[in-house]
Amino acid sequence: MAGITDGAFCRDLAGEGFDMVTLGGYNADHPTIQAGNVILSRGRPEFVVEEESLVPYLEDQAQIVRENFKGSISVNLRSLTPGPIIRVSKIREVDVVEVNAHCRQKEITRLGCGQAMLKDSIRLEEFVEEIVEKAKSRVSVKIRANVAGIDELKIAKAVERSGANYLHVDAMLPGSLRADLDVIRSIKENTSIFLIGNNSIKDVESARKMLNAGADGISLARAAIGGSLDFDLSRI
């Protein structure tokens, strides 16, 4: 969650039983940083870190998490080019860099970043492939489902071909308070990439539904926004 999930937030949730925590999303280059400032000015939370300060800043944030966490640390990043994401992958405590292809804020999408990356599966595949080839960490790609005109399965196959380790799907179902489990099923049945299901996971029942639909793992955000969970992850 941009502007929220920093090192201290993730560290304080470490005891809840997560295998991985994610810092970010962070804006990793000048255009996305400028866009983030505009988003912040209209009252939406954002992390504001200058480009030249991002790597040392994230080194510090990852170290804060590591004080109380033995699992994997991921960083979700918005960038117009692979370079800034590759640089973050070289941070010693960062286990996974995640390409943000899901942000729907207009300031980000008008740059061709966030979920706008889904409009061109070839470009997305090449973008991720370069990161995979040069990164020192594992690579994840987070996408949003049910974006108008986008074939999620085509995108999922492109991400799989790129060599990414994880596909993280925000299975948003517009107008509904539940996740689109059919999207998860379709991707699982037609790819072999490790699939992380996200959206509307707020209790054991919703988590189990996501896993039963075919997700290899689950992620949650809003359910933890208060700094703790109302349910026991070990019961899933």
Phi and psi in degrees as GROMACS dihedral restraints (atoms count N, CA, C in turn):
[ dihedral_restraints ]
;  ai    aj    ak    al  type     phi  dphi    fc
    3     4     5     6     1   -56.1    20    10
    4     5     6     7     1   134.9    20    10
    6     7     8     9     1    79.4    20    10
    7     8     9    10     1    -0.8    20    10
    9    10    11    12     1  -125.5    20    10
   10    11    12    13     1   -53.4    20    10
   12    13    14    15     1   -84.7    20    10
   13    14    15    16     1    77.4    20    10
   15    16    17    18     1   -97.5    20    10
   16    17    18    19     1  -170.1    20    10
   18    19    20    21     1   -60.6    20    10
   19    20    21    22     1   -43.9    20    10
   21    22    23    24     1   -65.7    20    10
   22    23    24    25     1   -41.2    20    10
   24    25    26    27     1   -61.4    20    10
   25    26    27    28     1   -48.2    20    10
   27    28    29    30     1   -66.3    20    10
   28    29    30    31     1   -39.6    20    10
   30    31    32    33     1   -59.8    20    10
   31    32    33    34     1   -43.1    20    10
   33    34    35    36     1   -70.3    20    10
   34    35    36    37     1   -20.1    20    10
   36    37    38    39     1   -94.3    20    10
   37    38    39    40     1    -3.8    20    10
   39    40    41    42     1   -58.2    20    10
   40    41    42    43     1   -33.0    20    10
   42    43    44    45     1   -74.9    20    10
   43    44    45    46     1    -3.1    20    10
   45    46    47    48     1   -78.6    20    10
   46    47    48    49     1   -12.4    20    10
   48    49    50    51     1   105.4    20    10
   49    50    51    52     1    18.3    20    10
   51    52    53    54     1   -73.3    20    10
   52    53    54    55     1   146.5    20    10
   54    55    56    57     1   -83.7    20    10
   55    56    57    58     1   -27.3    20    10
   57    58    59    60     1  -145.9    20    10
   58    59    60    61     1   143.2    20    10
   60    61    62    63     1  -122.5    20    10
   61    62    63    64     1   151.0    20    10
   63    64    65    66     1  -120.5    20    10
   64    65    66    67     1   124.3    20    10
   66    67    68    69     1   -84.1    20    10
   67    68    69    70     1   140.7    20    10
   69    70    71    72     1   110.3    20    10
   70    71    72    73     1  -166.6    20    10
   72    73    74    75     1   -73.9    20    10
   73    74    75    76     1   146.1    20    10
   75    76    77    78     1  -114.9    20    10
   76    77    78    79     1   144.7    20    10
   78    79    80    81     1   -87.7    20    10
   79    80    81    82     1   125.5    20    10
   81    82    83    84     1  -109.4    20    10
   82    83    84    85     1    -3.1    20    10
   84    85    86    87     1  -140.6    20    10
   85    86    87    88     1   171.8    20    10
   87    88    89    90     1   -58.3    20    10
   88    89    90    91     1   -47.1    20    10
   90    91    92    93     1   -61.5    20    10
   91    92    93    94     1   -42.2    20    10
   93    94    95    96     1   -72.9    20    10
   94    95    96    97     1   -31.4    20    10
   96    97    98    99     1   -64.5    20    10
   97    98    99   100     1   -43.7    20    10
   99   100   101   102     1   -60.5    20    10
  100   101   102   103     1   -43.4    20    10
  102   103   104   105     1   -61.7    20    10
  103   104   105   106     1   -40.0    20    10
  105   106   107   108     1   -62.0    20    10
  106   107   108   109     1   -37.5    20    10
  108   109   110   111     1   -62.8    20    10
  109   110   111   112     1   -38.9    20    10
  111   112   113   114     1   -66.8    20    10
  112   113   114   115     1   -43.0    20    10
  114   115   116   117     1   -59.4    20    10
  115   116   117   118     1   -44.4    20    10
  117   118   119   120     1   -61.1    20    10
  118   119   120   121     1   -38.8    20    10
  120   121   122   123     1   -66.2    20    10
  121   122   123   124     1   -22.1    20    10
  123   124   125   126     1   -97.1    20    10
  124   125   126   127     1    11.9    20    10
  126   127   128   129     1    97.0    20    10
  127   128   129   130     1     7.3    20    10
  129   130   131   132     1   -96.9    20    10
  130   131   132   133     1   136.4    20    10
  132   133   134   135     1   -59.9    20    10
  133   134   135   136     1   138.8    20    10
  135   136   137   138     1  -150.4    20    10
  136   137   138   139     1   152.2    20    10
  138   139   140   141     1   -88.7    20    10
  139   140   141   142     1   130.8    20    10
  141   142   143   144     1  -117.7    20    10
  142   143   144   145     1   102.8    20    10
  144   145   146   147     1  -132.8    20    10
  145   146   147   148     1   128.2    20    10
  147   148   149   150     1   -66.6    20    10
  148   149   150   151     1   151.3    20    10
  150   151   152   153     1   -56.3    20    10
  151   152   153   154     1   -43.9    20    10
  153   154   155   156     1   -70.7    20    10
  154   155   156   157     1   -16.0    20    10
  156   157   158   159     1   -99.9    20    10
  157   158   159   160     1    -5.7    20    10
  159   160   161   162     1   -64.4    20    10
  160   161   162   163     1   -46.8    20    10
  162   163   164   165     1   -62.6    20    10
  163   164   165   166     1   -51.0    20    10
  165   166   167   168     1   -62.6    20    10
  166   167   168   169     1   -35.1    20    10
  168   169   170   171     1   -61.5    20    10
  169   170   171   172     1   -47.0    20    10
  171   172   173   174     1   -70.2    20    10
  172   173   174   175     1   -30.0    20    10
  174   175   176   177     1   -58.4    20    10
  175   176   177   178     1   -44.8    20    10
  177   178   179   180     1   -65.9    20    10
  178   179   180   181     1   -43.8    20    10
  180   181   182   183     1   -64.3    20    10
  181   182   183   184     1   -42.7    20    10
  183   184   185   186     1   -64.3    20    10
  184   185   186   187     1   -36.8    20    10
  186   187   188   189     1   -66.7    20    10
  187   188   189   190     1   -36.4    20    10
  189   190   191   192     1   -60.3    20    10
  190   191   192   193     1   -44.4    20    10
  192   193   194   195     1   -63.0    20    10
  193   194   195   196     1   -43.5    20    10
  195   196   197   198     1   -64.1    20    10
  196   197   198   199     1   -21.0    20    10
  198   199   200   201     1   -56.3    20    10
  199   200   201   202     1   -29.8    20    10
  201   202   203   204     1  -135.4    20    10
  202   203   204   205     1    22.3    20    10
  204   205   206   207     1  -149.5    20    10
  205   206   207   208     1   128.3    20    10
  207   208   209   210     1  -102.6    20    10
  208   209   210   211     1    -5.0    20    10
  210   211   212   213     1   -81.0    20    10
  211   212   213   214     1  -163.9    20    10
  213   214   215   216     1   -85.4    20    10
  214   215   216   217     1   145.5    20    10
  216   217   218   219     1  -113.9    20    10
  217   218   219   220     1   124.2    20    10
  219   220   221   222     1  -113.0    20    10
  220   221   222   223     1   152.8    20    10
  222   223   224   225     1  -128.1    20    10
  223   224   225   226     1   121.3    20    10
  225   226   227   228     1   -89.4    20    10
  226   227   228   229     1   127.8    20    10
  228   229   230   231     1  -133.6    20    10
  229   230   231   232     1   138.5    20    10
  231   232   233   234     1  -104.9    20    10
  232   233   234   235     1   129.8    20    10
  234   235   236   237     1  -160.1    20    10
  235   236   237   238     1   146.7    20    10
  237   238   239   240     1   -80.0    20    10
  238   239   240   241     1   -19.8    20    10
  240   241   242   243     1  -133.1    20    10
  241   242   243   244     1   159.7    20    10
  243   244   245   246     1   -69.1    20    10
  244   245   246   247     1   -27.6    20    10
  246   247   248   249     1   -49.8    20    10
  247   248   249   250     1   -53.2    20    10
  249   250   251   252     1   -60.6    20    10
  250   251   252   253     1   -33.4    20    10
  252   253   254   255     1   -70.8    20    10
  253   254   255   256     1   -39.5    20    10
  255   256   257   258     1   -61.7    20    10
  256   257   258   259     1   -41.2    20    10
  258   259   260   261     1   -61.6    20    10
  259   260   261   262     1   -42.2    20    10
  261   262   263   264     1   -65.2    20    10
  262   263   264   265     1   -32.3    20    10
  264   265   266   267     1   -62.7    20    10
  265   266   267   268     1   -17.9    20    10
  267   268   269   270     1   -88.3    20    10
  268   269   270   271     1    -2.8    20    10
  270   271   272   273     1   -68.4    20    10
  271   272   273   274     1   130.9    20    10
  273   274   275   276     1   -57.2    20    10
  274   275   276   277     1   -41.5    20    10
  276   277   278   279     1   -86.6    20    10
  277   278   279   280     1    -1.6    20    10
  279   280   281   282     1   -90.3    20    10
  280   281   282   283     1   120.4    20    10
  282   283   284   285     1   -94.5    20    10
  283   284   285   286     1   -27.0    20    10
  285   286   287   288     1  -143.0    20    10
  286   287   288   289     1   133.7    20    10
  288   289   290   291     1  -106.8    20    10
  289   290   291   292     1   137.3    20    10
  291   292   293   294     1  -118.2    20    10
  292   293   294   295     1   122.6    20    10
  294   295   296   297     1   -74.7    20    10
  295   296   297   298     1   122.6    20    10
  297   298   299   300     1   -83.8    20    10
  298   299   300   301     1    99.6    20    10
  300   301   302   303     1  -117.5    20    10
  301   302   303   304     1    35.7    20    10
  303   304   305   306     1  -132.9    20    10
  304   305   306   307     1   -17.4    20    10
  306   307   308   309     1   -60.0    20    10
  307   308   309   310     1   133.6    20    10
  309   310   311   312     1  -112.5    20    10
  310   311   312   313     1     9.2    20    10
  312   313   314   315     1   -67.8    20    10
  313   314   315   316     1   132.5    20    10
  315   316   317   318     1   -61.1    20    10
  316   317   318   319     1   -30.8    20    10
  318   319   320   321     1   -65.3    20    10
  319   320   321   322     1   -29.1    20    10
  321   322   323   324     1   -85.3    20    10
  322   323   324   325     1   -45.9    20    10
  324   325   326   327     1   -67.7    20    10
  325   326   327   328     1   -30.9    20    10
  327   328   329   330     1   -68.7    20    10
  328   329   330   331     1   -15.2    20    10
  330   331   332   333     1   -82.4    20    10
  331   332   333   334     1   -10.0    20    10
  333   334   335   336     1    88.7    20    10
  334   335   336   337     1    15.9    20    10
  336   337   338   339     1  -110.2    20    10
  337   338   339   340     1   178.7    20    10
  339   340   341   342     1    62.6    20    10
  340   341   342   343     1  -141.4    20    10
  342   343   344   345     1   -67.4    20    10
  343   344   345   346     1   -13.2    20    10
  345   346   347   348     1   -64.0    20    10
  346   347   348   349     1   -21.9    20    10
  348   349   350   351     1   -65.2    20    10
  349   350   351   352     1   -20.3    20    10
  351   352   353   354     1   -72.8    20    10
  352   353   354   355     1   -14.8    20    10
  354   355   356   357     1   -70.3    20    10
  355   356   357   358     1   -20.0    20    10
  357   358   359   360     1  -132.5    20    10
  358   359   360   361     1    93.7    20    10
  360   361   362   363     1   -65.6    20    10
  361   362   363   364     1   -31.0    20    10
  363   364   365   366     1   -67.7    20    10
  364   365   366   367     1   -46.7    20    10
  366   367   368   369     1   -61.9    20    10
  367   368   369   370     1   -43.1    20    10
  369   370   371   372     1   -60.9    20    10
  370   371   372   373     1   -44.1    20    10
  372   373   374   375     1   -61.0    20    10
  373   374   375   376     1   -45.1    20    10
  375   376   377   378     1   -66.2    20    10
  376   377   378   379     1   -39.4    20    10
  378   379   380   381     1   -59.1    20    10
  379   380   381   382     1   -51.1    20    10
  381   382   383   384     1   -69.6    20    10
  382   383   384   385     1   -38.4    20    10
  384   385   386   387     1   -58.5    20    10
  385   386   387   388     1   -41.2    20    10
  387   388   389   390     1   -64.3    20    10
  388   389   390   391     1   -39.8    20    10
  390   391   392   393     1   -64.3    20    10
  391   392   393   394     1   -45.3    20    10
  393   394   395   396     1   -58.3    20    10
  394   395   396   397     1   -42.1    20    10
  396   397   398   399     1   -66.2    20    10
  397   398   399   400     1   -32.8    20    10
  399   400   401   402     1  -110.7    20    10
  400   401   402   403     1   -12.0    20    10
  402   403   404   405     1   -72.8    20    10
  403   404   405   406     1   152.4    20    10
  405   406   407   408     1  -100.1    20    10
  406   407   408   409     1     2.6    20    10
  408   409   410   411     1  -126.2    20    10
  409   410   411   412     1   176.8    20    10
  411   412   413   414     1   -71.8    20    10
  412   413   414   415     1   163.1    20    10
  414   415   416   417     1  -127.7    20    10
  415   416   417   418     1   133.2    20    10
  417   418   419   420     1  -121.9    20    10
  418   419   420   421     1   154.3    20    10
  420   421   422   423     1  -129.0    20    10
  421   422   423   424     1   124.8    20    10
  423   424   425   426     1  -104.1    20    10
  424   425   426   427     1   126.9    20    10
  426   427   428   429     1  -122.7    20    10
  427   428   429   430     1   165.1    20    10
  429   430   431   432     1  -111.3    20    10
  430   431   432   433     1   135.1    20    10
  432   433   434   435     1   -84.6    20    10
  433   434   435   436     1   161.5    20    10
  435   436   437   438     1    59.7    20    10
  436   437   438   439     1    36.8    20    10
  438   439   440   441     1   -85.4    20    10
  439   440   441   442     1   131.0    20    10
  441   442   443   444     1   -53.8    20    10
  442   443   444   445     1   128.9    20    10
  444   445   446   447     1    82.0    20    10
  445   446   447   448     1     3.5    20    10
  447   448   449   450     1  -107.5    20    10
  448   449   450   451     1   132.7    20    10
  450   451   452   453     1   -95.2    20    10
  451   452   453   454     1   104.2    20    10
  453   454   455   456     1   -60.4    20    10
  454   455   456   457     1   -36.7    20    10
  456   457   458   459     1   -67.0    20    10
  457   458   459   460     1   -39.0    20    10
  459   460   461   462     1   -61.0    20    10
  460   461   462   463     1   -42.9    20    10
  462   463   464   465     1   -65.4    20    10
  463   464   465   466     1   -44.0    20    10
  465   466   467   468     1   -59.9    20    10
  466   467   468   469     1   -41.7    20    10
  468   469   470   471     1   -67.5    20    10
  469   470   471   472     1   -35.8    20    10
  471   472   473   474     1   -64.6    20    10
  472   473   474   475     1   -42.6    20    10
  474   475   476   477     1   -64.5    20    10
  475   476   477   478     1   -41.0    20    10
  477   478   479   480     1   -61.9    20    10
  478   479   480   481     1   -44.5    20    10
  480   481   482   483     1   -63.4    20    10
  481   482   483   484     1   -29.3    20    10
  483   484   485   486     1   -66.8    20    10
  484   485   486   487     1   -19.7    20    10
  486   487   488   489     1    95.1    20    10
  487   488   489   490     1     6.6    20    10
  489   490   491   492     1   -59.7    20    10
  490   491   492   493     1   151.0    20    10
  492   493   494   495     1   -82.0    20    10
  493   494   495   496     1   -31.4    20    10
  495   496   497   498     1  -136.4    20    10
  496   497   498   499     1   145.1    20    10
  498   499   500   501     1  -116.2    20    10
  499   500   501   502     1   120.3    20    10
  501   502   503   504     1  -110.0    20    10
  502   503   504   505     1   114.4    20    10
  504   505   506   507     1  -112.6    20    10
  505   506   507   508     1   117.4    20    10
  507   508   509   510     1   -80.0    20    10
  508   509   510   511     1    99.2    20    10
  510   511   512   513     1   -83.5    20    10
  511   512   513   514     1    50.9    20    10
  513   514   515   516     1   -62.9    20    10
  514   515   516   517     1   134.0    20    10
  516   517   518   519     1  -116.2    20    10
  517   518   519   520     1   101.7    20    10
  519   520   521   522     1   -52.8    20    10
  520   521   522   523     1   133.9    20    10
  522   523   524   525     1    80.7    20    10
  523   524   525   526     1     6.0    20    10
  525   526   527   528     1  -127.8    20    10
  526   527   528   529     1   156.0    20    10
  528   529   530   531     1   -98.3    20    10
  529   530   531   532     1    11.2    20    10
  531   532   533   534     1  -122.8    20    10
  532   533   534   535     1   163.0    20    10
  534   535   536   537     1   -80.1    20    10
  535   536   537   538     1   155.3    20    10
  537   538   539   540     1   -85.5    20    10
  538   539   540   541     1    91.1    20    10
  540   541   542   543     1   -72.5    20    10
  541   542   543   544     1   -21.3    20    10
  543   544   545   546     1   -64.7    20    10
  544   545   546   547     1   -35.5    20    10
  546   547   548   549     1   -63.6    20    10
  547   548   549   550     1   -43.5    20    10
  549   550   551   552     1   -61.5    20    10
  550   551   552   553     1   -45.5    20    10
  552   553   554   555     1   -60.2    20    10
  553   554   555   556     1   -45.5    20    10
  555   556   557   558     1   -61.5    20    10
  556   557   558   559     1   -45.3    20    10
  558   559   560   561     1   -65.2    20    10
  559   560   561   562     1   -43.0    20    10
  561   562   563   564     1   -63.5    20    10
  562   563   564   565     1   -39.1    20    10
  564   565   566   567     1   -72.3    20    10
  565   566   567   568     1   -18.3    20    10
  567   568   569   570     1  -119.6    20    10
  568   569   570   571     1     2.3    20    10
  570   571   572   573     1  -139.7    20    10
  571   572   573   574     1   169.7    20    10
  573   574   575   576     1  -120.8    20    10
  574   575   576   577     1     6.1    20    10
  576   577   578   579     1   -67.2    20    10
  577   578   579   580     1   148.9    20    10
  579   580   581   582     1   -64.4    20    10
  580   581   582   583     1   120.9    20    10
  582   583   584   585     1  -108.9    20    10
  583   584   585   586     1   121.6    20    10
  585   586   587   588     1  -105.3    20    10
  586   587   588   589     1   121.9    20    10
  588   589   590   591     1   -96.8    20    10
  589   590   591   592     1   134.6    20    10
  591   592   593   594     1  -134.6    20    10
  592   593   594   595     1   149.4    20    10
  594   595   596   597     1   119.6    20    10
  595   596   597   598     1   126.6    20    10
  597   598   599   600     1    60.7    20    10
  598   599   600   601     1    26.5    20    10
  600   601   602   603     1   -90.8    20    10
  601   602   603   604     1   109.0    20    10
  603   604   605   606     1  -130.7    20    10
  604   605   606   607     1    -4.6    20    10
  606   607   608   609     1  -161.6    20    10
  607   608   609   610     1   179.2    20    10
  609   610   611   612     1   -61.1    20    10
  610   611   612   613     1   -41.9    20    10
  612   613   614   615     1   -61.4    20    10
  613   614   615   616     1   -47.4    20    10
  615   616   617   618     1   -68.1    20    10
  616   617   618   619     1   -32.6    20    10
  618   619   620   621     1   -66.5    20    10
  619   620   621   622     1   -43.2    20    10
  621   622   623   624     1   -65.0    20    10
  622   623   624   625     1   -37.0    20    10
  624   625   626   627     1   -62.1    20    10
  625   626   627   628     1   -40.7    20    10
  627   628   629   630     1   -64.2    20    10
  628   629   630   631     1   -44.0    20    10
  630   631   632   633     1   -67.0    20    10
  631   632   633   634     1   -39.4    20    10
  633   634   635   636     1   -66.8    20    10
  634   635   636   637     1   -24.7    20    10
  636   637   638   639     1   -75.7    20    10
  637   638   639   640     1   -13.5    20    10
  639   640   641   642     1   126.0    20    10
  640   641   642   643     1    -5.8    20    10
  642   643   644   645     1   -64.3    20    10
  643   644   645   646     1   139.1    20    10
  645   646   647   648     1   -81.3    20    10
  646   647   648   649     1   -23.9    20    10
  648   649   650   651     1  -151.3    20    10
  649   650   651   652     1   168.6    20    10
  651   652   653   654     1  -126.2    20    10
  652   653   654   655     1   158.4    20    10
  654   655   656   657     1  -135.0    20    10
  655   656   657   658     1   154.4    20    10
  657   658   659   660     1  -144.9    20    10
  658   659   660   661     1   156.7    20    10
  660   661   662   663     1  -136.4    20    10
  661   662   663   664     1   -66.0    20    10
  663   664   665   666     1   -59.0    20    10
  664   665   666   667     1   -32.8    20    10
  666   667   668   669     1   -66.1    20    10
  667   668   669   670     1   -17.1    20    10
  669   670   671   672     1  -110.7    20    10
  670   671   672   673     1     5.9    20    10
  672   673   674   675     1   -63.5    20    10
  673   674   675   676     1   -23.1    20    10
  675   676   677   678     1   -81.2    20    10
  676   677   678   679     1    -1.9    20    10
  678   679   680   681     1    98.0    20    10
  679   680   681   682     1     1.9    20    10
  681   682   683   684     1  -157.5    20    10
  682   683   684   685     1   169.4    20    10
  684   685   686   687     1  -107.3    20    10
  685   686   687   688     1   149.6    20    10
  687   688   689   690     1   -92.5    20    10
  688   689   690   691     1     4.7    20    10
  690   691   692   693     1  -142.3    20    10
  691   692   693   694     1   164.4    20    10
  693   694   695   696     1   -96.5    20    10
  694   695   696   697     1   115.2    20    10
  696   697   698   699     1   -59.8    20    10
  697   698   699   700     1   -28.6    20    10
  699   700   701   702     1   -68.5    20    10
  700   701   702   703     1   -12.8    20    10
  702   703   704   705     1   -87.7    20    10
  703   704   705   706     1    -7.0    20    10
